[in-house]
């Protein structure tokens, strides 16, 4: 079963193309803000923070397309995007945990600062 939540809040998936969501821009709302789904040419997917509020997001979209439709998406597409977001978020959290767990070597830190001289 897909975890349709992020940090305790239900994910909401919105897009700008009702008929073919994959052809429009796709956004995820979480308690931490809005993320945009970006798909690379090889089909890889990533999510990037884009706005903190719905009004801010709509203002950003309107710059490129003043007559955009901002619609909540559901069904299979929402499920797929939610799963992608959960996978992407867990990878981000795992890499952040690894960075914070690694102790700082004082010798390396001193060598780094020597280059500043």
C-alpha positions as CSV (number, residue, x, y, z in Angstrom):
1,X,0.0,0.0,0.0
2,X,1.3,3.4,-0.9
3,X,2.0,5.9,1.9
4,X,0.0,8.8,0.7
5,X,1.4,11.0,3.5
6,X,4.5,13.1,4.0
7,X,5.4,14.1,7.6
8,X,1.9,13.5,8.8
9,X,-0.1,15.3,6.2
10,X,-2.0,13.9,3.2
11,X,-0.4,14.6,-0.1
12,X,-2.4,16.6,-2.6
13,X,-1.5,16.4,-6.2
14,X,-2.3,19.3,-8.6
15,X,-1.7,19.9,-12.3
16,X,-2.2,22.3,-15.1
17,X,-3.6,19.8,-17.7
18,X,-6.8,18.0,-16.8
19,X,-6.9,15.9,-20.0
20,X,-3.3,14.7,-20.0
21,X,-1.7,15.5,-16.6
22,X,1.7,14.1,-17.7
23,X,1.8,16.8,-20.4
24,X,1.3,19.7,-17.9
25,X,3.1,20.8,-14.8
26,X,2.5,18.7,-11.7
27,X,2.7,19.9,-8.1
28,X,2.6,18.2,-4.7
29,X,1.3,19.9,-1.6
30,X,2.7,18.9,1.8
31,X,2.8,20.5,5.2
32,X,6.2,21.8,4.4
33,X,5.1,23.5,1.2
34,X,4.7,23.0,-2.6
35,X,7.0,20.8,-4.7
36,X,7.1,20.5,-8.5
37,X,7.5,17.2,-10.2
38,X,10.2,17.4,-12.9
39,X,10.7,14.6,-15.4
40,X,14.0,14.2,-17.2
41,X,14.5,13.1,-20.8
42,X,15.4,9.6,-19.7
43,X,12.2,9.3,-17.6
44,X,13.8,10.0,-14.3
45,X,11.7,12.0,-11.8
46,X,12.6,14.5,-9.2
47,X,10.8,16.9,-6.9
48,X,12.0,20.4,-6.2
49,X,10.6,22.9,-3.6
50,X,8.8,25.7,-5.5
51,X,6.6,27.7,-3.1
52,X,5.5,27.9,0.5
53,X,1.8,28.8,-0.2
54,X,-0.8,28.2,-2.8
55,X,-1.0,31.9,-3.6
56,X,2.7,32.0,-4.2
57,X,2.6,28.9,-6.4
58,X,-0.3,30.3,-8.5
59,X,1.6,33.6,-8.9
60,X,4.7,31.7,-10.2
61,X,2.6,29.7,-12.7
62,X,0.7,32.8,-13.9
63,X,4.0,34.4,-15.0
64,X,4.4,31.7,-17.7
65,X,0.7,31.1,-18.4
66,X,-1.8,33.7,-17.1
67,X,-4.8,31.5,-18.2
68,X,-3.6,28.2,-16.6
69,X,-6.0,25.7,-15.0
70,X,-5.0,24.6,-11.5
71,X,-6.8,21.4,-10.8
72,X,-6.5,18.7,-8.2
73,X,-5.6,15.4,-9.8
74,X,-6.7,12.0,-8.6
75,X,-6.9,8.3,-9.6
76,X,-4.0,6.3,-10.9
77,X,-2.0,9.4,-11.8
78,X,-2.2,10.8,-8.2
79,X,-1.2,7.4,-6.9
80,X,1.8,7.2,-9.2
81,X,3.0,10.7,-8.4
82,X,2.5,10.1,-4.6
83,X,4.6,7.0,-4.8
84,X,7.4,8.8,-6.8
85,X,7.3,11.6,-4.2
86,X,7.5,9.1,-1.3
87,X,10.5,7.4,-2.9
88,X,12.3,10.6,-3.7
89,X,11.6,12.0,-0.2
90,X,13.0,8.8,1.5
91,X,16.1,9.0,-0.6
92,X,16.6,12.6,0.4
93,X,16.1,11.8,4.1
94,X,18.5,8.9,3.9
95,X,21.2,11.0,2.3
96,X,20.7,13.8,4.9
97,X,20.9,11.3,7.7
98,X,24.2,9.9,6.3
99,X,25.7,13.4,6.1
100,X,24.8,14.3,9.7
101,X,26.0,11.0,11.1
102,X,29.6,11.3,9.7
103,X,31.9,12.8,12.3
104,X,34.2,15.7,11.2
105,X,37.8,14.9,11.1
106,X,39.7,17.8,12.7
107,X,42.8,17.2,10.5
108,X,40.7,17.5,7.4
109,X,39.0,20.6,8.7
110,X,42.4,22.2,9.4
111,X,43.7,21.3,5.9
112,X,40.6,22.8,4.3
113,X,41.1,26.1,6.2
114,X,44.8,26.3,5.3
115,X,43.8,26.8,1.6
116,X,42.1,30.0,2.7
117,X,45.4,31.7,3.6
